[in-house]
């Protein structure tokens, strides 16, 4: 309801745009009287590309019809009589229109709500000054485009009026020309008339002929001038059309595609295509009107040939206007929903292709078919050079043909590929150190259709963003690196799929920050200190000054081909491991600010030694992909007055699948304050697992707890480790007993944070082994 209330406050062009959303497909009265109900429904939860969700869409349709019928029954009295009939009519109309295609209703309402939200947001930003500079720039650009459309509309209307005048003048000229011929015929027939009468009539006819011929000579010259003037006006209009088309296709549409590409790295959503489509449709309408005018001029010229170069000029205008509309049609055949850029064979995937001018040019009257094929980087280059690659592909895609559908509610013509699957892939010979996860492919979508009653036939093609094909999940990490680098650093109009081998460190920082914030679903991204930490890791540097890295470049090899010094993984593999760990298990803690993460051992020690005993922090492991460790400060039990910083063996996603971070921190009583000075329960208590429920049928569910046993030496060879304790309570009402099964793990814990991963027992496997043991062996003193 709140959205509809705000939508009703719109003014000017925004109000007209909002009103244009409604029509016979969805009457505005339904939006008004069912506003609260409509806005409370989960329209976005319906995946329009998943046929399995049609039942959900059908339920929403049935509920809408029921709500309309209920609302109709509530209307009473004289004033409510007509509304009752109208709402009942709308209920029947929705049932008959959408019963066989409930997805169309959902698509229609989603489009309406999203458009209203956009219009309201734009109006709110404009009035409140939020993002004033960006909004001003956007508003100015849109105003410039709208003004140009008004100028084009007026110019087209003017040439239409002039063309009608020319047509009327030419028709009168032809009439007078016929009159002159009639006079000529009369003069020729005077030979049979008596001499006296012939003389008189001949003088009259010759005078009349001279007058008509003089008029025809003058009018012929005038017609020539009219034709040339009109052709010049069309030339000017074509120049304006080219300029407007360049602004929309080469700037606005390219920017949309760039936003779509960055969205693949976690950037803001590229936004809807409604505004772009409305512009492209206006262009198509104006171009087509001018083309028809030029063709009518050609017809008039053929109907009444006159000396001069007008025919040649009209031919050129016709060719130019055809080129303009061809560029518009081919450029607006776009991929609205990209296929996944990391594509696993034998896995279902989807994509949506849209023709922005399809509805305006009536392409939907004979819906074309779209075909999808996968091509290599070399084949994509050949396509852009217009070299024939017909029927060539680099693999086999199942369910790769789809007929375009026209959605009347949104006036969109699109093809929804919902069940494609890459059956096989044909790889090319790799170059140098290039791995299979660096090889790029693309999905080529192509179609053929005609407009204007087969007057113009188009063969349109569009390429997806680069796709990296994998056959196993283990390749996903490196494939994602290739995609991220390409999305971040590709330049518009490039040769497929060329990217720079080196980029500025600051450019990579922007890409990493974008990716990280998106995966965390948070505005809390990477701070300057975090980025300095990453720079130290990437460049094996010890400098803490951000300025030292500002002008440095990082190569693709440094990013994800060469291992970090002393490690068996690359910079990207380490960073991606952190991202995966965080998004699967630790996202809330990062968003709460509880995890510092990007801190090395020395920094952690310096930070903690200035804090009270029991202060701890969480930092990412340097030595293990996707690991996080707890570092805390405590007294040296062997040397009074000395304090040490201790580090637990890093936890990984396997550990957190057994017991959460919050519960592990709760288990460790010596951890008191999260750095710098927050009580741990204040930060983590909301994530603690609730106490176990009461026994059922005499059974109590065992609980895993983490324990760090008392240690008596700072010597790391060997030292006590972490043990896990299964706790249970006796079934006896008057007795309780708790004890633990301990396993000492060498170098699990040491004051310097150093450990040998290869010699360390995997904690998760140890716990799982304990849980698999028969209950009787573990709890021999208990009888079930």
N, C-alpha and C positions, 0 to 999 in steps of 0.2 A: 504493500500500500504506500509505503514511504516513497518509493521510486515513482509511482504514478502521480503522487501529489507534487513532487518536484518537477516531473515532466510537464504537468499542466501549467507550470510557471514559466516555461520557455517562451521566448519571444522571437519575432522576426524570422530569419531564415531557419533557425534551429527549430522553431515551432512548425514551420512548413515541412521540414525534414521528418519531424516526428509524425505529423499527420499522414505523410506519404507512406509510412510503414503499414498503414491499415487499408483495408479494402474488402472486397467480397470474400477473399481468402481468410480474413480475420477481421471482423467488423470492430470498429473502435468502441462501440457500445459494450461489447463483451469484455474488452479490456477495462472499461470504466466500472461496470457493475460487479465484475469478478476480480478486481484489482488485488485485494488482499489474498484471495485464494491462489491466484496465478503466481504471485511473488513468493508464496510459501511452499510451492512445489519444487521438487528436485529435478528440474529439467536437465541440468548439466550432468547429472549422474547417468544419463542415457548415452551410451556410445553409439553414435549413428553409423559407425563403420562395422558394428558387430551385429550380424543378423540374429544372433541369439538373444538380443535385448529387445526384440520386437514386442515381446509379451509385456515388457515394462512400459513401452511406449503405448501399447494398447490399453493398459490399465489407466494411464494418464488421460488418454482420450475418453474412456468410459467415465472416469471421474469428472472430467470437464463437462461432459454431456449431462451427467447427473446433477452437477452443481448448477448448470444453467436451468435445468428443469425445476430444481428446488427453488431457485431464485424466482422463476416465473410464477410458481404456485404461491409465493409470498406476496405477490402484487395483488392489491385489492382496490376497490373503489373505482370511481370514474377515471381518475388520473392514471391509475395503474393498469387499466384495461388494455390499452395499446401496447404498453411495455410488456405485459404478460404474453400477448400474442407474438411480439417481436422476439423475445427471449426464447420462447418455445420454438419459433421458426429457426432461430440460430442453432438450437440444440439438434434439431432434425438435419439442418444443413451440415453441421460438423460431422454428424454420424454418417451421412451419405457420402461426404467428400473424402473423409480421412479413414473410414473404417477399414479399407483395404490397404492403406498406406499410412499407418499411424506415425511412422518416422517423419513424414512430411509436416505433421502438426507440431511435433517436437522441434524440428528444424526451424519452422516458422516462428514459434514462440521464443526460442533461444535467440534467433536473429533480432526479434523485436526488443527483447529485454536488454540484449547487449548494445543495441543501437541507442536505446533510451539512456542507458547508463553512460555511454560515451557522450551523448549530447548534454546530459546533465552535468557530467564531469567537466566538459569543456566550458560550459556556462559558469560553473562554480569557480573554476580556475581563473576565468577571465574577470569575474567580479571580485574575487578575493586577492588576486595578485600572486597566487601560488604559482611558482615557476613562471613568473611574469615574463622574463626575457625569452625563455623557450616558447611560451605561448604566443608572445608577440611575434616572434619569428615565424612560427607556424601559421598564425592568423594572417600575417602579411603575405606569406606565400599562397595560402588558400585564397585570400582576397585577390591577389594578383591573377590567379588562375580563373576565379569566378568573373573578374572584370574582363579578362580576355575572352571568356565564353560569351559574355554579353556583347562585346564588340563583334565577335564572330556572328552571333545571332543577328545583330542589326545589319552587318554587311551581307549576310546571306539573304535576309529579308529584302534588302535594297536591290540586290541582283535579281531576286525573284520578281520584284516589281518592274525592274527595267526589262527583264526578259519578256514579261507579259506585254509591256508597251511595244517592244520590238515585234512581238508576235502579232499584235493588233495592227501595227503599222505595215508589216509585211503582208498581212491578209488584205488590207485596204489597197496596198500597192498591186497585189495580184488582181484584185477586182478592177482597178483602173487599167492594168495591163490588158485584161480581158476586154475592157471597154474599148481600148485602142485597137485591138484586133477586130472588134465588131465594126468600128468605124472604117477600118481598112477594107473589110468585106463589103460594107455598104458602098464605098467608093468604087470598088471593083464591079459592083452590080449596076452602076449608073449607065453603062454602055447601052442598056436596053430601054433607057428612059428617054423621052423626047428631048430634043436639044435645049429648048427654052427652059424646061423644068430641070434638066440635068445641070445646066449652068448654075442655076440658083442653089440647088441642093449641093452641088459639088463645092461651091464657095463656102457654104455653111459647114459641111463636113470637114473640109480641109482646115478651116479655122478651128473647129473643135478638136481635130486631130493634132494640130500644132499646139494647142493649149494642153491637151493630155500628155503629149510627148514631152513637152517642156516640164510638166509636173513630174512625169516619170523620171526624167533625167535628174531633176533636183532631188526627188525622193530616193532614187537609187544611191546617190551620193550620201544622202542622210542615213539611209539604211547601212551603208558601209561604215559610216562613222559610228552609228549605234552599235554595230557588231564589234568593231575594234574597241570602243569604250567599254563594252560589256566584258570583252575578253581581258582587257587590262584590269577591270575590277575583279574578275575571277583570279587573275594572277596575284593580285594583292591579297585576296582572301586565302589563296593557297599558301602564300608566304606566312600569313597569320596562323593557318592550320598547322603548317610544319613547325613553327615556333612553339605553338601550344602542345603539339604532340611530342616534341623533343623534351619540353619541360615535364610532361607527365610520364613519358616512357623512359627517358634517359636519366631523369632525376628522381621523381617520386616513386616509380615502379622499381628502379634499381635500388633505391634506398630501402624499400620494403623487402626486396630480396636479400639485401645485406643484413637487415634486422632478422630476417628468417634464418640466415646462416649463423649469425651470432647467437640466436636462440638455441642453436644446436650445442653451443658451449655454455648455455645457462643464462644467456642475456635475456632482457625483457622480451615478452611475446611480441611478435612482429606486428600485431594488430590486425584488425579485420580488413577485408578488401572492399567494403561497401563504398567508401568514398572514392577509391581508385576506380571501382567499377562504374560508379555514376559519372565520373569524368570521362572514362573511356567510351561509355555509351553516348554521352553528349558529343564527343569527338566523332564517333561512328555516324551518328545522326546528321551532324553538320557536313561531314565529308560526303556522305551518300547524297544529301540534298544538292550539294555543289556539283557532284558528279552527274546527277540527273539533269541539272541545269545545263551543264556543258554538253551533254548528249542531245538535249533539246536544241541547243544552239547549232550543233552539227546537223541535226535534222532540218532546221530552218535554212541552213546554208545549202544543203542538198536540194531542198524544195525550191529554192530560188537562187541559183548560182549567180554570183556577181564577180566582176573582175577584182583582183586583189589577193593578199596573202592570208586572208582570214582562215581558210581551210587548214593551211599548214599550222597556224597558231592554235587552232582548236584541237588538232591532233596531238600537239605537244601538251596542251592543257589536260586532255583526256589521259594521256600516258602518265603525266605527273600525278593527277588525282588518283589514278589506279595504283601507282607506286605508294602513295600515302596510305590508302586504305589497306593495301597489302602489308605494309609495315605494321599498321595498327593490329590487324588480325593476327599476324604471326607472332607479334610481341606480347599479345595478351592471352596467348595459350600458355598458361603457367601452372606450376605445381603448387597447389594450395597447401597440401599436407605432404611433406617430404617422406620418402621411405626411410627406414632406419639407416644411419650412416655406418653403423657396424652391423653387418648383415651375416647372419649365420645360416649356412646351408640347411635345407630340410626344415626350416622354421617359417611359420606363417607370418606375413607382414602385409601392411596396408599402405595405400597412398591415394591422394585425391588430386585430380587434374581439373582445371577450370578454364573456360573460355569467357573472358570478361565481357566480350561484345556479342556473345552467342545469342542472347535474348533479343537484343536490339536489332540484329541483322537476320532474325528469324531462322537461325541455323537449327533451332529446336523443332522446326516443322518437319524436318527429316533428320532425326538425331544420328550423328555420326558415331562410328566405333573408334575407340582408342586402343592401341596396342602398345605393350611395354616389353622392351628387350634390354638385356644387360650388355653393355659394350665396354671395351677397355679404354684406357687413356689415349692410346694411339688412334683407336677408331673414333673417339670423340673429337680428336684434333682434325681427322680427315673430314668429319661431318661439318665442322665449322669452316673448312676450306671448300665446302661443296663438292668434295670428291665422293664418288659413288661408294657407299658402303651398304647398299640395299641387301637385305637378308643376312648381313654379317652380324654375328653376335659372339659374345664370349661365354655364353652359358645358356641354360634352359630355365625359363621361369614358367611355372604352372599357373593356370588361371590368369593369363596375361592379356586377355581381351575383355573390354568393357564398353558398353553402349552409354553414351552421355545422356544424362537425365536432366530435364528442365524442371526446376522447382519454382512454381508460380508464385509462391508466397514471398520468396526472396529474389525472384527474377534471375536466378543463376542457372547456368548450364554447366554441369560438371559430371565427371566420371569417377565413381568411387570404387577403387580396387580394394576389396576387403579380404581376399583370401589368396593372395599371391604367395608363392613359395619358390625359392631358388633350389632347383633340383640338382644342378651340377654347375661347375665353374671351370672355365678353361683359362689357365694362367699363362702369362707371357714369360719370356726369358728375363730373369732378374738382372739388374745392373749392379755390379760391384758388390758393396756390402748391403744392398737393399734386401730386406726380408719380405716374407709374404704379407706381413701386416703393414708394410709400407706401399704395397701395390694398390692403386686406386682404380675403381671402376665407376660407372654411372648407369642409372636406369634411363633409357631413352623412351620417351612417350611420343607417339606419332599418330596423326589422324588425317583424314581427307574429307572435305565437304565443299559445298558450293553455296553461293548466295546470289540473290537477284534472279532466281529462276534459271540456275546454271549459267548465269552470265559470267561469273567469276568462280574459278575453282582453286581451292587452296590445299596445299599439302603442308601441314604444320608439324613442327617438331620442337620438343623441349627436353633439356637434360636435367637430371636431378643433381643435387649436391654430390660431391664425391662419396663413394661407398667403398668400404674396406670389407672384403669377404673373409670370414673365418669359418673353420670347420669344428672348432672346439672352444669351450669357454675359457680355456687357459690363454687363448690368444686375444681375449677382449681387452686386456690392459694395454698392450702395445698398439692394437688397432685404434683404441680411443685416443692415444697420443697422436697418431697420424691425423685423425679427424680434427682434434683440437687445434693442432698446428695449422691445418688447412683452413678451417673456419676462421681462425683468428687473423691470419696474415694473407689470405687471398685478396687480390686486387680486382676491382670490377673490370670486365672485358679481357681478362687474362686468357692466355692459351691454356686449354685444359692440361693438367691441373697444376700449373706452375706456381710454386710458392718460393719465397726467399729461403736460402739455406741458413742465413743468419738474420737475427732481428735484435733490436735494442732490448736490453734487460727490462727496461720499463714497459715495453710493449708486452713482453711475456708476463710481467707482473699483472697487468690489466686482465689478461686472459685467465691466469690462475685465480685471481680474485673473483672474477665473474663465475668461473666454474665452482669455486668453493662456496660462494654465497648461494648459488642455485641449489647445490646439493644439501646445504644446511637449511634451506628454506628460511633464510634469515638475512637481515640487513647487516649483521655483524660479519664483516669480511676479514680480509687479511690486513693487519695494521702495518705501519712502517717497520716496526720491530720484527714482525713476522717475516716481512719481505727481506729484511737484512739477514735474518737467519737462513732463509732460502738461498740468498745470494752467496752466503758463506759456504753453504753446502754445494751449490752449483759450480762455484769457481774455486773451491778449496782455499778460501780466504779467511783471514782472522779479523778483518777490518769491521768495525761497528759503525762506520760512517756511511749513511745512505748515499751521500754525494759521490763516494768512490765508485759506486756501481751505476750511476745515472747514465753515463755515456758508454758503458761496456756493452758488448754484443754477446749473445749466446747462440751457438749453432745448433742445428738439428741433432748432430752427433752428440753434443754435450747434453742435450735435452733427453734423448732416448735411444742412443745407439752405444755410447761408451759407458761402462760401469763407473760408478763413483770410486775414488781411490780407496783401496782396501776393502771394497764391498763387491758383492756379486749381483748388484742391481744398479739400474740407472737412476738419474735424478727423478724422472717422471714416475718410474715404478715406485719409488719411495713416496712421492707426493700422492699418487693415486691410491697407494695402500692406506695412507692417512685418511683420505677422503672416504674410502670404502668403510673403514672402521668407524669413522665418525657418523656417517649417514645411517649405518645399520644399528649402532648401539649407543652412540654418545651425543647425538644431535641436540637433545634437550640441555645437556650439560654445557655444550659449547655456547648455545644461545643464552644460557644463564650467566655466561662469563666465568664458569667454574674451571675451565680448562685453559691453561696458558699454552700448552702444546709445543709451540715453536721456541723451545729453550734448550740449549745444550747443557751438558753436565756441569761445566764450569760455571755457567751463568746461574744454574739452579743452586749450586753450592754457595755462590756469592750472595744470592738473594736470601737463602734460608738461614745462613749463619748469623744474620743480623736480626733474626726473629726468635721468639720464645720457643722452647722445646715443644715438640708436638705439632709445629707448623709444617705443612706439607703442600706440595704442588703436583700437578699432573703435566707431564711432558712426553712428547713423542719420542719413541726409541730411535736412536741413530743407526742401530745395527740390524734391526729387524723390520721388514716391510709390514706395515699395519700394526705396529706395536705401540703401546703407551705404558709408561711406568709411573710409579709414585715415588717421589723423593721427599724425605722428611728429615728434620734435624732432631737429634737426641743426644743425651749425655753418653760419653764413652764409659761403659761400665767398668773398664779396667783402669781408667785414669781419671781421678777426680778433677773436676773443673774443665775437662776437655770435652768439646762437643764435636760430633761428626754428622755428616749428611749421608744418609743411607738411601739406597735405591732398590726397589723390588724388581725382580725379573719382569720384563715387559709382558703385559697382557695382550692377547690377540682376540680376534673375533670368536675363536673357539672357546676361549675362557668366558667371554661374556654371554655366550649361548648357554653356559652352565649356571653362572651366577653374575648378576649385574654389577656394574661398577659401584653404584650407590650401596648395595648390600655388602660388597667387599670392603668398602671404606667404613661402613658401620661395624663390621666385624673387628676391625683393627682399632683397639681401644687407645693405642698410643698415638693415633692420629687425632689431633684436637682442633687445629685451626687451619682452614684453607687459606693459603697465602693471598693477601698479606695478613689479615686478622679476623676472618669470618669464622664463627663457630661452625663446625662441619655439619651439625644437625640442622642448622639454619639454612644451609645450602642444599643438603642432600636428603633430608628427612622425607620430603614429599615423594621421593622415588623409592623409599624403602619398601620391601615386600611385606605386606601385612602379616601378623602372627599366624601360625598354623591353626587350622580349624580343629575342633574337638575330634577325638578318636571316633571312628565309625566301625561298628562291629568289633571293637577291641583292637583295631589296628591304628597305629600312628604313623603318619608319613614322615620318613627321615628327612632331615634338613642338612644341607651342606653348608659349612661355615669355614671361613678362612682364618688361619691362625699363624702369627709369626711368633715362634717360641722365644723364650728369653735367651739372649746370647751374651756370652761372657768375654768375647775377645774381638778386637777389631781386625784381627788377622784374617784375611779373606781365604786362607787355605787350611782346611776347609772351614766353612761356617754353617751354622744351622740354617735351614731353609724354611719354606712355608709348608705347613702341614694342613690337612683338611680334616675336620672333625664331624662325624655324623652324630647328631644328637637325637635322643629319643627319651621319652618318659615311660616309666613303668606303668603297666596297666593297673597296678595296685593303687588304690585311692590314697593310701597313707604313706607311700614311699616313692621317691623319685631318684633317678640315678642318671648321671651323664658321664660319658667318657669318650675318648677319641682314638682313632687309628691314625698314627703319625707316620709320615714318610719324609725323611730328611733328604733334601735335594741339594747336591753340591753346587756351590756358587749361586744358589737361588737369591741370596741376599749378600751384598758386600758394601763396605763403606765407600768404595770408589766408584761403584756402579759398573764395574767390569765383570763380564761373565763370558763363558764359552758356550755358545748355543748348541754346538754339536754334542757336547758332553752332558747336556741338561735333559732330564726326562720331561717329556711333554706333559704339562699340568692337566690339560683336558683329558688326555688318554688315561692318566692315573685316576682321575675322579670317575671316569666312565667305567674303568675296571672295578673300582670299589662298588659302584652301583650294580654291576652285573653279578657280583658274588651272591650266592644264596643267602637269604636272610638268616637261616638257621646257623650258618657258619659265622656270621658277623655277630649275631645276638643269641649265642648259645644259652645264655642264662634266661632267655625269655621264651615263654610258651605261647604259641599262637592258637 
